[in-house]
Amino acid sequence: MSDAPTRPVTAVILVAAGSGQRLGYGMPKAAVPLGGDPILLHALRGIVAAGVAGQVCVALPPGDDGLRQMLDDFRLELADGGPLLTTVDGGATRADSVRSALAALEDGTEAVLVHDAARALAPESVFHRVAQALAAGALAVIPVIPVVDTVKTVAATTGEDSDIAPELVTGTAPRDELRAVQTPQGFSFATLKAAHEAALQFDESRAAAVTDDAMLVELLGVPVHAVRGASQSLKITTPLDLIIAEGLLEGPLGARWVEG
């Protein structure tokens, strides 16, 4: 009988290799401070608190020693029995980063949650809903929230009037059928691996059109299921997003306890 410890069958890939140019801090987005700590640290604490992962594999900006040192320090915070924390160098695209992390997951991994570090305040309940749907047999699961704005389809215009009316409205999407997609997105390991292997054959324009892992799985013809997300799982992309996230942290109950 082997004395090697067994690990849970679910891993979380945390994508944290973004440049953060739109935030304007002159550093990778994962290192930008939020409530006194780097965005990445908030995301990691949320994953560990959710308790769904046997391994957390973080895709980091290549050569960023500061974030790697932060992860080394975070390992010391983990209690006995916490998830295995590993890192890979992120790639030129988000898909490249996810593929690198997939290749670094432990043998025996059966389910994978892919999470954006930029959604650092995602509550534990969202992780639980995604993981539970996978455990119930779904091969792909995404958290979503209703779209509250009216959404128009448009066509770009050209010519002398393009500065006045740069786009032409072509229709109005039925809002009751629309959902805004968040992370973590959950998949069976085999499904996500097959989707990323298939994407290696995409030409440049087709690859650029893919915006998340669920879309890759859809292209395989695999059904994608939706569970309820949370409004505080906002993606921190702009300075305004960062201000909103700071406000959530300073709220009376804290961001992870707010639902809706």
FENNOR-V262167 format. One line per field, one symbol per residue. ss: DSSP state (@ for helix, = for strand, . for the rest). psi: psi as a letter, one per 30 degrees, with the letter a starting at -180 (. if undefined). burial: # if it has 16 or more other ideal C-beta (glycine too) atoms within 10 Angstrom, else .. A space follows every 50 residues. Layout:
# FENNOR-V262167
ss: ???
psi: ???
burial: ???
This chain:
# FENNOR-V262167
ss: .........=======....@@@.....@@@.==..==@@@@@@@@@@@@ ....======....@@@@@@@@@@@@@......======....@@@@@@@ @@@.......======.......@@@@@@@@@@@@....=======.... .=====..........======..@@@.===...====@@@@@@@@@@@. ...@@@@@@...@@@@@@@.....====..........@@@@@@@@@@@. ....@@@...
psi: kkgkklklgklkkjjhglfgeffgfglkeffkkjhflkeeeeeeeeeeef gfkfkjjkjlkkgjfeeeeeeeeeeffklkfllkjlllklafleeeeeee eefglkkfkfkkkkkkffhfgkleeeeeeeeeeefffkfkkkkllkkflk kkklkkllafgffeifkkkflkkjeffkkkkalkkklkeeeeeeeeeeff fkleeeeffkfleeeeeeffgkkklklkakffhljjeleeeeeeeeeeef lfflefgkl.
burial: ......############.#..#...######.##..#######.###.# .##########..#..#..##..#........###.##.##..####### ##..#...#.#################.###.##...######.#..... ............................###########.######..#. .........#.######..#.#.####.##.#####.....#.##..##. ....##....
